[in-house]
Amino acid sequence: MYGTLHVDIFAQAAGIKMFHIPYQGGGPAVTAVLGGQMARTTSTVGSALIRATGANWSNS
């Protein structure tokens, strides 16, 4: 099992096996998916949107 409850539930419902592979954080993992280095990841919406759209939501 993956180790994160929502991912475990999804994998069981879909009838697939997923494996946890540690990564350097959510942002770099999304970047790796967008760059074709990984097939999929789970992430927060904010982390994924920033990388997918190039948005900069900083206060500076």
Secondary structure, 3 states (H helix, E strand, C coil): CCCCHHHHHHHHHHCCCCCCCCCCCHHHHHHHHHCCCCCCCCCCHHHHHHHHHCCCCCCC
